Amino acid sequence: MHMAGTKGRGGGEEMSWIGRKLFLYNVTIGLYAMDWWERYLFNSIVLMLLWFFCYNTTKSMWQAFDIHLKSSVELGTSNYSMVALS
């Protein structure tokens, strides 16, 4: 519902879910007080750290899975966990 004489985003309109999350992120971290280039630099560093964390986590998980798979093939048995048996 628009008030007479207002265009676009009025003060009473609700934000989308993504808009609310971005606003919460900006206010919680304090990015609202930074210039555009500082926000860009900060978000770039956060994304690089997140990528680094996810990459190394998946790499170590695949290595552990590969070791587990090789050990079960070498033994010639199915390596069932206790959870699957109960």
Helices and strands as residue ranges (DSSP letters): H 17-29, G 31-33, H 36-75, H 82-85
